[in-house]
Amino acid sequence: MAAQRQPSSPADRLRELLARPDLLLMVGCYDALSAKLVERAGFPLAFMSGFSVSAARLGLPDTGLLSYGEIVEQARSICSAVSIPVLGDGDTGYGNAINVKRTVRGYAEAGMAAVMIEDQVWPKRCGHTPGKKVVSDSEAMARIQAAVDARNEGPDILILARTDARYTDGLPEAIRRAQRFAEIGADILFIEAPTTEEEVQAIAAEVPGPKMVNLIEQGETPLLPLAKLEEYGYKIAVFPLTLLMASMYAMQGALNALKEGRVAEGILDFSEVRNLVGFPEYYREEFRYATDD
């Protein structure tokens, strides 16, 4: 009997995407349903946004209130719902270097293709809000070294290394930290919240390897055309909050309509909702195992 070909891992599928010459457009999700919508829309990968998960799961801001256990459970739910690679926000790793290694292993076991580890102090803050602080250079490097070591010790997952030093110490320091992360062995580099096109271009020119740029509507970073970002040399452009913002806007509109005694407009047909959540697939499986009883 011929041996069956083993399916590629989420990390392998992400590596294949990173090897392509074009820019990858990535959208943020926060639960299994939003991840399924991203995949059905034809996007090649998705991002589990910590901001969005904290908002959707807890109804609270992205200020370190979400625990490791809660985020890993959400990661497992998201990854089990889709076949595209998902990159996950791992915040600061939820503790010291040993915690970082546990976080990397936990995200890999949950099915994540990559985990993002950052250099903020704990509790961290959203990258496009004030009050951010970063840890010392030595602690930042130790975090990324621990993440790379965890990856090298077995889990098949990529390391996305992030620095928020642009806010606290200026762009040159942020670039230096990202360069050091690359030397340590991080797979993807990310400098959060450049504020001008010139800074966006400088990061692309001076940071080696695959680079990600974070695009938030009304955020700190200018929303440059994707063709321009590709020209500068970015590999991933992520819109982490678009789905959350759109869903909140739509839900508020529907609630206001109902409160005013009107039928909500601009909503999906019930048949489409049933299709999206998987009723047809369930019915096929139910029929497959039907008995005479």
ChimeraX attribute file (.defattr): number of C-alpha atoms within 10 A of each C-alpha:
attribute: neighborCount
match mode: 1-to-1
recipient: residues
	/A:1	3
	/A:2	4
	/A:3	5
	/A:4	6
	/A:5	6
	/A:6	6
	/A:7	8
	/A:8	9
	/A:9	16
	/A:10	24
	/A:11	21
	/A:12	16
	/A:13	18
	/A:14	21
	/A:15	17
	/A:16	10
	/A:17	18
	/A:18	18
	/A:19	10
	/A:20	10
	/A:21	10
	/A:22	15
	/A:23	19
	/A:24	20
	/A:25	15
	/A:26	21
	/A:27	25
	/A:28	27
	/A:29	29
	/A:30	28
	/A:31	21
	/A:32	19
	/A:33	16
	/A:34	20
	/A:35	28
	/A:36	21
	/A:37	16
	/A:38	22
	/A:39	19
	/A:40	12
	/A:41	9
	/A:42	9
	/A:43	14
	/A:44	19
	/A:45	26
	/A:46	29
	/A:47	27
	/A:48	28
	/A:49	25
	/A:50	25
	/A:51	24
	/A:52	24
	/A:53	25
	/A:54	21
	/A:55	16
	/A:56	15
	/A:57	14
	/A:58	13
	/A:59	10
	/A:60	15
	/A:61	17
	/A:62	22
	/A:63	15
	/A:64	20
	/A:65	13
	/A:66	21
	/A:67	10
	/A:68	19
	/A:69	12
	/A:70	13
	/A:71	24
	/A:72	21
	/A:73	13
	/A:74	18
	/A:75	27
	/A:76	19
	/A:77	18
	/A:78	27
	/A:79	26
	/A:80	14
	/A:81	15
	/A:82	19
	/A:83	17
	/A:84	21
	/A:85	24
	/A:86	29
	/A:87	29
	/A:88	29
	/A:89	23
	/A:90	23
	/A:91	28
	/A:92	26
	/A:93	26
	/A:94	22
	/A:95	16
	/A:96	13
	/A:97	20
	/A:98	15
	/A:99	17
	/A:100	26
	/A:101	23
	/A:102	18
	/A:103	26
	/A:104	29
	/A:105	21
	/A:106	21
	/A:107	27
	/A:108	25
	/A:109	16
	/A:110	18
	/A:111	25
	/A:112	31
	/A:113	28
	/A:114	28
	/A:115	28
	/A:116	26
	/A:117	27
	/A:118	25
	/A:119	26
	/A:120	22
	/A:121	18
	/A:122	17
	/A:123	15
	/A:124	20
	/A:125	20
	/A:126	18
	/A:127	20
	/A:128	19
	/A:129	13
	/A:130	9
	/A:131	11
	/A:132	18
	/A:133	18
	/A:134	20
	/A:135	17
	/A:136	12
	/A:137	13
	/A:138	8
	/A:139	15
	/A:140	24
	/A:141	20
	/A:142	19
	/A:143	25
	/A:144	30
	/A:145	20
	/A:146	21
	/A:147	33
	/A:148	24
	/A:149	17
	/A:150	21
	/A:151	21
	/A:152	13
	/A:153	11
	/A:154	10
	/A:155	16
	/A:156	21
	/A:157	29
	/A:158	27
	/A:159	24
	/A:160	27
	/A:161	29
	/A:162	26
	/A:163	26
	/A:164	28
	/A:165	26
	/A:166	20
	/A:167	23
	/A:168	13
	/A:169	12
	/A:170	12
	/A:171	20
	/A:172	15
	/A:173	17
	/A:174	24
	/A:175	23
	/A:176	15
	/A:177	25
	/A:178	28
	/A:179	17
	/A:180	18
	/A:181	29
	/A:182	20
	/A:183	12
	/A:184	17
	/A:185	18
	/A:186	25
	/A:187	20
	/A:188	24
	/A:189	30
	/A:190	27
	/A:191	27
	/A:192	24
	/A:193	25
	/A:194	24
	/A:195	15
	/A:196	14
	/A:197	15
	/A:198	9
	/A:199	16
	/A:200	21
	/A:201	17
	/A:202	16
	/A:203	26
	/A:204	25
	/A:205	12
	/A:206	13
	/A:207	22
	/A:208	18
	/A:209	16
	/A:210	19
	/A:211	22
	/A:212	26
	/A:213	23
	/A:214	23
	/A:215	22
	/A:216	17
	/A:217	13
	/A:218	9
	/A:219	14
	/A:220	17
	/A:221	20
	/A:222	17
	/A:223	17
	/A:224	12
	/A:225	9
	/A:226	15
	/A:227	12
	/A:228	12
	/A:229	21
	/A:230	17
	/A:231	14
	/A:232	15
	/A:233	22
	/A:234	26
	/A:235	25
	/A:236	25
	/A:237	19
	/A:238	19
	/A:239	21
	/A:240	24
	/A:241	22
	/A:242	17
	/A:243	19
	/A:244	20
	/A:245	12
	/A:246	10
	/A:247	13
	/A:248	13
	/A:249	11
	/A:250	16
	/A:251	13
	/A:252	11
	/A:253	15
	/A:254	18
	/A:255	14
	/A:256	14
	/A:257	14
	/A:258	13
	/A:259	11
	/A:260	10
	/A:261	9
	/A:262	11
	/A:263	12
	/A:264	16
	/A:265	11
	/A:266	9
	/A:267	10
	/A:268	8
	/A:269	9
	/A:270	9
	/A:271	9
	/A:272	10
	/A:273	12
	/A:274	11
	/A:275	12
	/A:276	14
	/A:277	14
	/A:278	11
	/A:279	13
	/A:280	12
	/A:281	10
	/A:282	11
	/A:283	10
	/A:284	11
	/A:285	11
	/A:286	11
	/A:287	9
	/A:288	9
	/A:289	7
	/A:290	9
	/A:291	7
	/A:292	3
	/A:293	3
